[in-house]
Amino acid sequence: MIWAVIGLGKQMYDVKNWREAHRLAVYIGRCFLHSEDMTELYAWFQADATRREILANNPFPMEQVTRAFFYAGSTFAERRQIVQYHLAYEQNMMLPEWFLRLHTDHNLTIWEVPEANPSWCAKLHMAPGQRKEGMLSVNMIWEDVTLYQVIFWLNENQLGESSLWIGALQGSNVANAQEIIKEATKRAFRYRTKNLAIYLTQAVARELNVKHIYAVSNVGYYAQNHVRADRKLKTNLGAFWEEIGGRLTADPRFYELPLTEKRKTMEEVPTRKRAVYRKRFAFQDDVDAQVAANMGKIMRQ
């Protein structure tokens, strides 16, 4: 069976590219190093028709367990736990056709601004390029530009409670990103698009019925490419998590975030801003309603 596991590498890597050929060689070496675990994981996929079809079309979960993905310092056993727990949880919660589609390069629109020009929406999706930080993602898309992507996985916490874990919050690097974000913020009644991306993720988490949301800290981000050569931060993840109500956990690699964003009461809002806040809250309520309705279409009753 180990040869079947190794054979998946030929689907993942283009050996005509020397970097890809090197990755294949490393993958093969790690498969032999963890041969028992890799064959057990492969057998787990093969034991179910839907999981078997997912692996045939998307072999990358087998790669994910062999590489230092998800968060800094993750172990092989922890990565295998993430892959199996995430997929088993989704399979238990979702209709079979959608469980399959979300892991074979399809997507689900969970929110959109009707008849907007340019178009603005959010999709639940998993692209191969996102596999370093998670198993699924919320992508906010403006026309053809991905403004933000929140990449996450599902797993238990130390108490055995189902949780959503954010492995990355990434913004767009297109030349006119700041102009797009400024326009999107206006449409959202001065609600920051970065906050909206997390708001959408919180709404998805509630529909998945998880008990907690965690997010990687500055030291927990697996790649550490948010740190400049002089060790200064290009992006301070911790500062943003704290701004939206997060608190550092006992494991310094993670913050716990609230499942629901705390809103100001109208008494807390200056009189001159109340009209804008009412529109913003209505906008957020529509986000919640759309996510609930669209997630409801793919969930088991």
C-alpha positions as CSV (number, residue, x, y, z in Angstrom):
1,M,0.0,0.0,0.0
2,I,2.9,2.3,0.6
3,W,3.6,2.3,-3.2
4,A,0.0,3.6,-3.8
5,V,0.8,6.4,-1.3
6,I,4.0,7.2,-3.1
7,G,2.2,7.1,-6.5
8,L,0.0,10.0,-5.4
9,G,3.2,12.1,-5.5
10,K,3.2,11.9,-9.3
11,Q,-0.2,13.6,-9.3
12,M,1.0,16.4,-7.0
13,Y,4.4,17.3,-8.5
14,D,5.5,18.2,-12.0
15,V,8.8,16.4,-12.1
16,K,9.8,18.5,-15.2
17,N,10.4,21.3,-12.8
18,W,13.5,20.6,-10.7
19,R,12.0,22.1,-7.6
20,E,8.9,19.9,-7.9
21,A,11.1,16.9,-8.6
22,H,13.0,17.7,-5.3
23,R,9.7,18.0,-3.4
24,L,8.6,14.6,-4.8
25,A,11.9,13.1,-3.6
26,V,11.4,14.6,-0.1
27,Y,7.8,13.3,-0.1
28,I,8.9,9.8,-1.0
29,G,11.5,9.9,1.8
30,R,9.0,11.0,4.4
31,C,6.5,8.4,3.2
32,F,9.0,5.7,4.0
33,L,10.0,7.4,7.3
34,H,6.3,7.3,8.4
35,S,5.2,4.3,6.3
36,E,2.9,2.8,8.9
37,D,1.1,6.1,9.5
38,M,0.9,7.0,5.8
39,T,-0.6,3.6,4.9
40,E,-3.1,3.9,7.7
41,L,-4.1,7.4,6.5
42,Y,-4.4,6.1,2.9
43,A,-6.5,3.2,4.1
44,W,-8.8,5.6,6.0
45,F,-9.4,7.5,2.7
46,Q,-10.0,4.3,0.8
47,A,-12.5,2.9,3.4
48,D,-15.2,5.4,2.3
49,A,-16.4,6.1,-1.3
50,T,-16.6,9.9,-1.0
51,R,-13.2,10.2,0.7
52,R,-11.7,7.9,-1.9
53,E,-13.0,10.1,-4.7
54,I,-11.7,13.2,-2.9
55,L,-8.2,11.7,-2.7
56,A,-8.3,10.6,-6.3
57,N,-9.0,14.2,-7.4
58,N,-7.1,16.0,-4.6
59,P,-4.1,14.1,-3.2
60,F,-2.7,17.0,-1.3
61,P,-4.0,16.0,2.2
62,M,-1.5,13.2,2.0
63,E,1.2,15.8,1.4
64,Q,0.0,18.1,4.2
65,V,0.8,15.6,6.9
66,T,4.4,15.2,5.7
67,R,5.3,18.9,5.6
68,A,5.6,21.5,8.4
69,F,2.2,23.0,7.6
70,F,-0.7,24.5,9.5
71,Y,1.2,26.2,12.3
72,A,4.7,26.6,13.6
73,G,6.1,23.5,15.3
74,S,3.3,21.2,14.2
75,T,4.2,17.5,14.4
76,F,3.4,14.7,12.0
77,A,0.9,13.2,14.4
78,E,-0.8,16.6,14.9
79,R,-1.1,17.2,11.1
80,R,-2.6,13.7,10.6
81,Q,-5.1,14.5,13.4
82,I,-6.0,17.8,11.6
83,V,-6.6,16.1,8.2
84,Q,-8.7,13.3,9.5
85,Y,-10.7,15.3,12.1
86,H,-11.4,18.1,9.6
87,L,-12.6,15.8,6.9
88,A,-14.6,13.5,9.2
89,Y,-16.3,16.5,10.8
90,E,-17.3,18.0,7.5
91,Q,-18.5,14.6,6.2
92,N,-20.7,14.2,9.3
93,M,-22.1,17.8,8.9
94,M,-22.4,18.2,5.1
95,L,-24.4,16.6,2.3
96,P,-22.1,14.1,0.5
97,E,-22.1,16.0,-2.8
98,W,-21.0,19.3,-1.1
99,F,-18.4,17.6,1.0
100,L,-17.0,16.2,-2.2
101,R,-17.3,19.5,-4.1
102,L,-15.5,21.6,-1.5
103,H,-12.5,19.4,-1.6
104,T,-12.3,19.0,-5.4
105,D,-11.8,22.6,-6.4
106,H,-15.4,23.8,-6.3
107,N,-16.8,26.6,-4.2
108,L,-19.9,27.8,-2.5
109,T,-21.0,31.4,-2.5
110,I,-21.9,32.2,1.1
111,W,-22.5,36.0,0.6
112,E,-22.9,38.6,-2.1
113,V,-24.0,42.1,-2.7
114,P,-26.9,41.8,-5.2
115,E,-26.5,43.5,-8.5
116,A,-23.3,45.2,-7.4
117,N,-21.0,46.7,-10.0
118,P,-18.2,45.7,-9.5
119,S,-19.4,42.4,-8.0
120,W,-18.5,41.7,-4.4
121,C,-19.0,38.3,-2.7
122,A,-17.5,35.7,-0.4
123,K,-16.9,32.1,-1.2
124,L,-16.1,29.0,0.7
125,H,-13.3,27.3,-1.2
126,M,-10.1,25.4,-1.0
127,A,-7.4,26.1,-3.6
128,P,-4.2,24.0,-3.7
129,G,-2.1,27.1,-3.0
130,Q,-3.9,27.5,0.4
131,R,-2.9,24.0,1.7
132,K,0.0,25.3,3.7
133,E,-2.3,27.0,6.2
134,G,-5.5,25.0,6.3
135,M,-8.1,22.7,4.8
136,L,-10.7,25.3,3.7
137,S,-11.0,29.0,3.3
138,V,-13.4,32.0,3.2
139,N,-12.4,34.1,0.2
140,M,-13.7,37.7,-0.1
141,I,-13.7,38.6,-3.8
142,W,-14.2,42.0,-5.5
143,E,-14.8,41.4,-9.2
144,D,-11.8,39.2,-10.0
145,V,-9.6,40.2,-7.1
146,T,-9.4,38.2,-3.9
147,L,-9.3,41.0,-1.3
148,Y,-8.9,38.7,1.7
149,Q,-8.7,35.0,2.4
150,V,-9.1,33.4,5.8
151,I,-7.7,29.9,5.7
152,F,-8.6,27.5,8.4
153,W,-9.0,23.9,9.6
154,L,-11.3,22.1,12.0
155,N,-10.0,20.2,15.0
156,E,-10.6,19.6,18.7
157,N,-9.1,21.8,21.4
158,Q,-7.4,20.4,24.5
159,L,-10.9,19.7,26.1
160,G,-12.1,17.8,23.1
161,E,-14.4,20.5,21.9
162,S,-14.9,21.1,18.2
163,S,-13.1,24.3,17.1
164,L,-12.2,26.3,14.0
165,W,-8.5,27.2,13.7
166,I,-7.4,30.1,11.5
167,G,-4.0,29.4,10.0
168,A,-3.7,32.6,7.9
169,L,-5.4,35.9,7.2
170,Q,-4.1,37.1,3.9
171,G,-4.8,40.3,2.0
172,S,-4.5,41.1,-1.7
173,N,-1.2,42.2,-3.2
174,V,-2.5,43.7,-6.5
175,A,-1.4,47.2,-7.3
176,N,-4.8,48.9,-6.7
177,A,-5.7,46.9,-3.6
178,Q,-5.9,50.0,-1.3
179,E,-8.2,51.7,-3.7
180,I,-10.5,48.7,-3.8
181,I,-10.5,48.3,0.0
182,K,-11.4,52.0,0.3
183,E,-14.3,51.6,-2.0
184,A,-15.5,48.3,-0.3
185,T,-15.3,50.0,3.1
186,K,-17.6,52.7,1.9
187,R,-20.1,50.1,0.6
188,A,-20.0,48.4,4.0
189,F,-20.8,51.7,5.8
190,R,-17.2,52.2,7.0
191,Y,-16.9,48.6,8.2
192,R,-13.3,47.5,7.5
193,T,-12.9,44.7,4.9
194,K,-10.4,42.9,7.1
195,N,-13.0,42.8,9.9
196,L,-15.7,41.7,7.5
197,A,-13.5,38.8,6.4
198,I,-13.4,37.6,10.0
199,Y,-17.1,38.4,10.5
200,L,-17.9,36.1,7.6
201,T,-15.6,33.4,9.1
202,Q,-17.4,33.7,12.5
203,A,-20.7,33.3,10.7
204,V,-19.4,30.1,9.0
205,A,-18.1,28.8,12.3
206,R,-21.5,29.2,13.9
207,E,-23.2,27.3,11.1
208,L,-20.6,24.5,11.5
209,N,-21.6,24.4,15.1
210,V,-18.1,24.6,16.5
211,K,-17.6,25.8,20.1
212,H,-14.4,27.9,19.7
213,I,-12.4,29.9,17.2
214,Y,-8.6,30.0,17.5
215,A,-6.1,31.9,15.3
216,V,-2.4,31.7,14.9
217,S,-0.3,34.4,16.6
218,N,2.8,36.0,15.3
219,V,4.9,33.1,16.7
220,G,2.3,30.5,15.6
221,Y,2.2,31.5,11.9
222,Y,3.9,28.5,10.1
223,A,5.9,30.4,7.4
224,Q,7.0,33.4,9.4
225,N,7.1,35.4,6.2
226,H,5.2,38.2,7.9
227,V,8.5,39.0,9.7
228,R,11.0,41.2,7.9
229,A,14.8,40.5,7.7
230,D,15.3,43.0,10.6
231,R,12.8,41.0,12.6
232,K,10.2,43.7,12.5
233,L,6.6,42.7,11.7
234,K,5.1,43.4,8.3
235,T,1.8,42.3,9.7
236,N,1.0,42.2,13.5
237,L,-1.5,39.3,13.8
238,G,-1.7,39.6,17.5
239,A,-2.6,43.2,17.5
240,F,-5.4,42.6,15.1
241,W,-6.7,39.6,17.1
242,E,-6.7,41.6,20.3
243,E,-8.5,44.5,18.5
244,I,-11.4,42.2,17.6
245,G,-11.7,40.8,21.1
246,G,-9.2,37.9,20.9
247,R,-7.1,36.8,23.9
248,L,-3.8,34.9,23.9
249,T,-4.1,31.3,25.0
250,A,-1.8,29.3,27.3
251,D,-0.1,28.2,24.0
252,P,1.5,31.4,22.7
253,R,1.0,30.2,19.2
254,F,-2.7,30.8,19.3
255,Y,-5.3,33.4,20.2
256,E,-8.9,32.6,21.0
257,L,-11.4,34.8,19.1
258,P,-15.1,35.4,19.9
259,L,-17.6,33.4,18.0
260,T,-19.7,36.5,17.6
261,E,-18.5,40.0,17.1
262,K,-19.5,42.4,20.0
263,R,-21.5,45.4,18.8
264,K,-21.7,48.8,20.3
265,T,-25.1,49.8,21.6
266,M,-26.6,52.9,20.1
267,E,-26.1,54.7,23.4
268,E,-22.3,54.1,22.9
269,V,-22.4,55.6,19.4
270,P,-22.1,59.4,19.0
271,T,-25.3,60.9,17.7
272,R,-23.8,62.1,14.5
273,K,-22.7,58.5,13.6
274,R,-25.9,56.6,14.5
275,A,-27.4,56.6,11.0
276,V,-24.2,55.0,9.6
277,Y,-24.1,52.4,12.4
278,R,-27.7,51.5,11.8
279,K,-26.9,50.8,8.2
280,R,-23.8,49.0,9.1
281,F,-25.6,46.7,11.6
282,A,-28.3,46.0,8.9
283,F,-25.5,45.2,6.5
284,Q,-24.0,42.7,9.0
285,D,-27.4,41.2,9.7
286,D,-27.7,40.5,6.0
287,V,-24.3,38.9,6.0
288,D,-25.4,36.6,8.9
289,A,-28.7,35.8,7.1
290,Q,-27.0,35.0,3.8
291,V,-24.3,32.8,5.3
292,A,-27.0,30.9,7.3
293,A,-29.2,30.4,4.3
294,N,-26.3,29.3,1.9
295,M,-24.6,27.1,4.5
296,G,-28.0,25.6,5.2
297,K,-28.2,24.4,1.6
298,I,-25.1,22.1,2.0
299,M,-25.7,20.9,5.6
300,R,-27.4,17.7,6.7
301,Q,-30.7,18.3,8.3
